[in-house]
């Protein structure tokens, strides 16, 4: 069954696994597979078939983007200093965000707690699609172990990969990267109704974040074969 599913999705997305000898960058992998994904996903959203839309997103990630290497883009920190992705030497928990997205009740406290706990092992990075003043104000809510970066859309002369990260996969989106900046997984944030009690929201977010961080630490070997993982019984 797993082999059959792999063949079907490989044909649909023209997917491939990235071996030790191969190296493909995220921007190239996304440009190759995005058109087919968008065509199918747009139809799913138009017909309100959210289950299929989620399936298509997960398939795009699993069979076309995992194992690719995130391009070494450059953005700015809160001191307006240019920062490149490759400056981070630990596995990276990178989340793209924006000020107009309202976080769930327990989201920021849960992320702060994990950043406090795992900062020796993981680089936590938030990339805001906002101007400097907005990003600086938002940064006050986050733990000091979370590095806040930003891209000013009005003055946007950022590299192609940055534009693709925003306009292709949406946000907030979390990229789990090993030390070599290979993509272990790409995830959307946990979704739950607004207005639920804080404790429940915190628990849901903490569980989601901690599972991602655990996967990041387990997979930080620099080499892995997606095909082998899928076919393992």
N, C-alpha and C positions, 0 to 999 in steps of 0.2 A: 504493500500500500504506500509506504513512504517513498519507494523507488518510483512508483507511478506518479505520485504527486510531484516529485522532483522533476521528472521528465516533462510533465504538462507545464509547470511554471517556467522551466528553462526555455521551452519553445515560446511561451507567451512573452516573456520579457527578454528573450535572446540572452538569457543569463549565463553566467560562468563563475566558477570559483577562482580565487586568486591564489596561486601556489607560491611557494617560496621563491621560485625563479621569476615569477611575473610580478609586475607592479603597475597598477593603474590608479590614477588619481580620482578622487571623488567627483571633481568637476567633469571629467571625461565620462565616467560611469553614469553619472546622472544625465548628461546630455544624450547619451546613447539610449537610455531606457525611459526617460521622462515622457516623451511624446505618447507612447503607447499607454503608459500609466494614466496620464491626464485624460486621454480620450475615454478610457474605461471608467475612471474615477468620476469624471464630470457627469457621465451618464448615470452612475450610481447615485450621486448626490441629487441630480435632477428628479429622479424617481423616488427619492427619500429612502433609498436602500442603504442605510448606514452600515449594516452588517457587511455588505459586499464592499463598500468603500473602505472600511477598516481592513478587510481581508486583502484588498488590492494594495493598500499602503504597507501592510506587513510583508506582503510578497515582494514588493519593490525593494524593501529594506533587506529582507532575508536572502533574496536570490540575485540581486543586482548591485547592492551598495556595500554590504558587509564585506570586509576584507580589503576594500579600496583604501587608499591613503588620503587623508584630508589634506588639501593643498595648504601650503605654508602662507596663509594670508596675513595681512598686517592691518591692525586697527589701532585705536588710541586708548590709553588708560585715563584715570581721572586727573592726572597731572598733564594731560594732553601730550603725553609722550607716546611715540609709536611703539607698538608691541607686536611681535610676530608670534605665531602659534608655536613655532619650534623652540621658543625660549623656555617653554614649560618642559621640565625634564621628567616629571612623574606621569603616571597615567592621568588622563584629563577627563573630568566630568564637566562638559561644556554645554550650557543651556542658552539658547537664543530667546530674547524676551523683548517686551516693549511696555511703555508706561500705560498704554490704554487697555492692557490686559489686566483684569482684576484677579489677583491670586485668591485661591480658596483659603478658608479661615486658618487652617493649620499648615499651609504650604511653606511659608517662610520660616516659622519656628522649627519645623521638621528639618528643613534643609540646613538651617543654622546649626542645629544640634549635631547633624552628621558631619558638617564641615569642621566643627570643633573636635569631633572624635577622630576623623580620618585624614586630617590635613597633612600628617607626616607621610602618608602613603599616596594621597591623591591631590592633584591640583584642581580646585573648584573654580570654575570660570563662568561668569555671567556676561553675555554679550547683548547689550541693549541697542535696539534700533531707535535711538533718540539723540537729542543734542547733549552737549556736555553738561549744561546746568541741570537738566532733567535727570541724567544718569547719576550725577553727583548727589542729588537729593534722594533718589531711590536707593543709593548705596548705603545710606544711613540705616536702612532696615535690615541689612545683611551682616553676618558675622565677619569679623576682620580677616578670617581665613579664606573668604570668598573674594576672588579678584574680579572687580567690575570693570568691564571695557565697554566701549560704545562706538557706534557708527552714526554720524550725523547725516541724515538723509538729504538735507538741504545742501550740504557741502560734500555729497557723496562722490568721491573719486576712488572708492575702494575697488579691489580686484574683482574679477568676474565671479570667482567662487563665492564671495560674500553676497553678491546679488542673488546667486542661485540658492544659497542657503535660506535666504529670506523668502523669495518669491516662488520657490518651487515646492518646498516641504512645509511651508507655513511656520508658525511659532505660537506658543513656546515649543521648541523641539530640543531634545537632549541628545548630544553626541557622546558616546562612550569611546574613548580613544586610548590605545595602549601607548607605551613610551615612544614607539616609532610612529605614532599618529595614525596607525591603521584603525579603521572603524570596526569596533567590536559589535556595536549595536546603535540604532537610532530610535529614540522613543519619544512619544508624546506624553505630556504630563497626565497625572491621574485626574479623572473626571468624576465629579460628584455634584449633587445639587447644592446651590448656595443656600446658606441659612441653617445648615445642620450644626449640631453642637460642636464646639471647638475640639473636644477630646476625640470625637469620631473622625473629624477632618484631619486632625494631627496624626492619628493612627494610620489612616489610609495613605496619607502622604509619606509618612515615615517608612511604612512598609514598602511602598513603591520605590522610594529613593534608595533605601538600604539594599533592596534586591538588585538594583542597577549597580550600586557600588560593589556589592559582592561579586557580581558577574565581571565587573571591570577588573577587580583584583585577581580573580581566578584566571581570567583570560589574558592577563598581561604577560604573555610569553613571547610576543612579537611574531609568532608564527602560529597559524591555525588553518585548518582546511574546513571550510563550510560544508563541502560535499560529504566529508567523512562524518561530520556531526549529524547531518540529516539522515545518512544511511545507517547510522549506528542503531541497532535494535534496542 
